[in-house]
Amino acid sequence: MLERIWWLLTQLNAGAKVTYARYRIECERSRATFKRDLDYLRERFGATVVYDPRMRRYALAGDSFELPYLLFDRFHLLMMLGACRQLAEVAGAEPREIRVLRERIELLLAMQYGGKAKDLVSFAVIRWTRCDIELVDVLIAAMTERRMVRFTYHTAHSGEVHRRTVEPYRLHHYRGSWHLAAFCHHRDRPRVFLLGRIQDPDPLDRRFGERRFDVTAFLEDTFGIYKGGAVQRVVLRFSPDIARSVRDEVWHRDQEMTDLEDGGLLLSLNVADLTEIRRHALMYGPDVEVLEPPELRRQVAEAAEGILKIYGNGEKK
């Protein structure tokens, strides 16, 4: 439909002869659809399209007509286009649903700003976990219909496989991977499931009512995607060499930063699981020191010892 509306609008603005005969050749639609498209321009966008009996054509009552700016704001369209491209990348291929949406957004950009506008912004996901777009569709349907879902889940750290029944509340994209925030009946508590580890989803006839927990608070109150443990305060000390970069980063909305006299930096934040913050600390090597909690300091020290055993004096064995 957007293609037809755009064709009509460009022809009307150019003062071309807009007739059903030309519309039928260009758009391959019926006379009834032609009338509906003209009415759409009039009623939805306020275009004053009138019929000129003398010239036997449709024309604009004024000199020209522009589509409402807010409806096709370039910033919003570019952000949505970037999201479509990321979804296709994470899925491993471009599903039809995403392709159709991407093409429509690109058309809207071309309508307002020219064909090259779609290349003004780009996104890159460095690391991601692939997920099945059909699974996403199943979960969205279950969430909107408030249906419980049963699925097989492969737990990463233990390698165990369980059959879980959950109340699905939200799909959450985090660092290149899609997760499901849900209430797990197996654990009787809120859980986050990586979509890449979900198999054999089965929407049930059983429905759920009000959510059992505040999903936004659950996902955002502490650093990282791993949830469910006791909240701990983590304090990291960064060397002056890396502190300049870390100062520009936001690890969590409630983080606290303190500048040190030597040019270093203290970063403090809350976590509910040490797994992800441990990996982050190890990324910075000797440029970061874990000050709190003692358990995280021990884990990082053990990992450093393991690295040293692998590399030894730096010579390949």
N, C-alpha and C positions, 0 to 999 in steps of 0.2 A: 504493500500500500504506500509506503514512504516514497518508493520510486515513482509511483503514479502522481502523488501529490507534488513531488519535486518537479516532475515534467510539466504538470499543469501550471505551477507557479512560475517557472522560467519562461514558458510560452506566453503567459498572461503579462508578465513584466516586460517582455520583449515586444509586446504589441502584435504578436503573431496571430494568425487566424485559428482560434481554438474552436473546433467543431467535433461532433461525435465521430465523424468519418476519420479525422486525423487521429483522434484518441484511440479508436478501434485498431487502427494500423499500428500505432506506437505501443499501446498497452495490452491489446488483445483481450479486452473486457467488454461486457455487455453495455447496452444503453443505460440500464438500471444502475450499474456500477458507476458509470460516468456521472449520472445525476447524484449518486451518493457521495462521490469524491468532491464534486462541486459544493454540495451542501456541507461537507466536512470542512472545506476551506472557509466557508461562510460562518458556520456555527462554532467551530473549535478555535479558529484563528482570527475571526472577525474580518476576513477579506470581503470587500464589496464587489462580488462577481455578479455581473448583470448580463442579460442577453440583449444583443443589438440586432433587432429584426431587420433593419435596413442592410446591415453588412452580413447578416445571417451567421453570427459568431458570438462567442462569449468573450467578455472583456472586463477589465477592472474599471470601476467608476472613477478612481483616482489615477494618478500618474504611475504609481508603483506600489508594491506591498512587500514588506519584509516579515519573515517569520519572527515571532516573539523571541527576544534575546535570551531571556531566562530559560526558555524551554530547551534551547540548544547551547547552553553555556560551554565554551571551549574547554575550560578547566575540568568540569565534570565529565565531559565526553572523553577527554584524554585519560583521565583517571580510570574510567570504566573500561576503556580500551586496554589500558595496561593490565587491569585485573583479568580481562578475558585472555590476554596473552599468557599471563602467569598460570591461569587455570589450565590452559591447553598444555603448557610446559609440564606442569605437575602431573597431569593425566597421561603424559607420554605421547599423546596424539590429540588432534583437535576434534572433540566430539561434535556431532552435528549441532547440538543445542548451543554450544559456545561459538561455533563457526557462524551460525545465523545471527547471533547477537553481535559478534564482532563486525560482520559485514554491515549490519544496520547502523552501528555506531560510526563506522568509517564513512558510510553514506551521509549521515547527518553532518559529520565534519566536512566532507566534500561540498555539501549543499551550502554551508555557511562560509567556509574558510579556504576552500580549494582542495585539490586532490592530495597535495603534499602535507597537509596538516596532520595526518595520522602518524607521520614520522617525527614529529616535534618532541615527543617524550618516549623514552624507552625504559624498560625495567629488566633487571637481571636477578635471577635467583641462583646463588652460588651452589647451594646444596638443598636438595629436596627429597621427599619420599613420594614415590608414585602412588596414586590412588585411582581406584576404578570409578569413573564418572557415573556408572549405573548405580554403584553403592551410594554415592552422594544423592542421587535422585530418590532412592529408596528411603534414605534417612530423612530427607526433606519432607517427603510425603508422610512419613510416620510422625514427624514433629508437628506438622500442620494439622494432622488428624488426631494428634495426641494418642497415638498407638504405641504400646510397648513393642520392643524389638528383641528377638533372640538371635544370637550369632556366636560363631566360634572365634575365640580370641587367642592369639599366640603371644604369650608374655615374653618380652625381650630378655630380661635379665636372668630368668630361670629356664627359658625354653619350654615351659609348660603350655599345654593347650587346654582351655576351659570353654565350656558352653555358658554364655552369660545371658541373662535377661535384664534389660535396662529400660529406664524411662528416658528417651532421648530429648535433650533440652536445647543444645546449640552445637552448630559446626563452628570450629575455631581454627583459623589458619595461624600457625605459629612457626616462624623461621623456616618457611618452605614446605611445611607439612600440615596436612589437615587432621584435626582431632575432633572427637565427639565428647562433649561434656554431658554426662548423664548420671542418673542415680542408679547404681548397680544393686540389684536385688541379691546377688551372690555375696557381695561384701557388706550390703546394707549401709552403704555410704556413697557420697559423691565420688565419681571417678572420671578420669580422662583417658580415652581410648584412641590410639593412633589408627587412622583409617586404613593404612597400609597393612595392618595386622588383623583386620576384621575379615572374616570369610563367612559365607553361607548366611547372609542376613535374612531373617524371617519375621516380617511384621505380623503381630498378633492381633486377635480380635479384642484383647484386653486393652482398655483405655486407662489413661491416668488423668488425674485432676490437676490441682495446683502444684506447682513445682515445690519440691521438698527442700530446696536451698536456693540462695541467691547466686545465680550463675556468674554474674559479673564480678561480685566480690570474691567468689571462689577462684576465678581465673586471674584476677588482677591484684589481689591483696599481697601476694608474695612473688618473688622472682622465679621465673622458669615455668615450665609446663608440668613438671612433676609436682603432684599435690598429695595431701593426705597425711603427712607427717607433722610432728610438732614444729611450731615456728621457732626458728633460731636466728639470731643476729650474726651476720657475717661481716667481718672487717678485713679489708685487703689494703696492704700498703704497696703503692706503685713507685718505682724508681723515678728520678727526675727525667730520665731519657724517654720513658713511655708516658709519663704523667701528662705531658702536653696533649697527647692524643686522647687519653682517657677522659680528660676534662670536657671534651666536646661530645662525649657519648652519654646516652641515657640507657642504663641497664634496667631501671625500674622507676616508676613515677614517684615512689617514696624514698628513693636513695638519698644519702647525705654524703657530701664531699667536703673534705677539709684539706686545705693547702698546708704543706710542711715547710719548715724553714730552709731545708736543703733543696727545695724545688719539687720534692716528691708529693704524693697525694694519698690520702686515706679515703677509701670508698666503703660505705656501710649500707647494708640493705638486709631485708628479711627474706628468709627462704624457708620452705616447708619440706625440702628434700635436698640433700647435699650433692646429688648426682650431677646436675647440670652446672652448678657453680664450681664444682671440682674441675670439670672439663674446661671451664672458662679460665680458671686460675692457671691451669697447666699450659694453656695457649700462650701465656706471657712469659713462660720460662723463668729465668733469673730476675726478670724485671718486676715480679710481684712476690709478696710474702703474705701468707695467711696469718693474721694475728688472732682471729676468733672465728669459730669456736675451736677448741682443742681437737675435736674429732676430725674436722675438716683439715686442720694443720697436719694431723697424723696421716690422713689419707693421701694428701698431696706429697708428703715426705716419702711415703711408701712408693708412690708412683714415680717419683724422681729417682729413687734407688733402683727401681725396675728399669728405667730408661738408661741409667748408668751401667747396669749389667749388660744391656744389649749393646751399647756403643763402646764401653770400656775406655781404652785410651784413644779412641777415635779411629783405630785401624780396623779395616774389615777383616773379619775372621775367615 
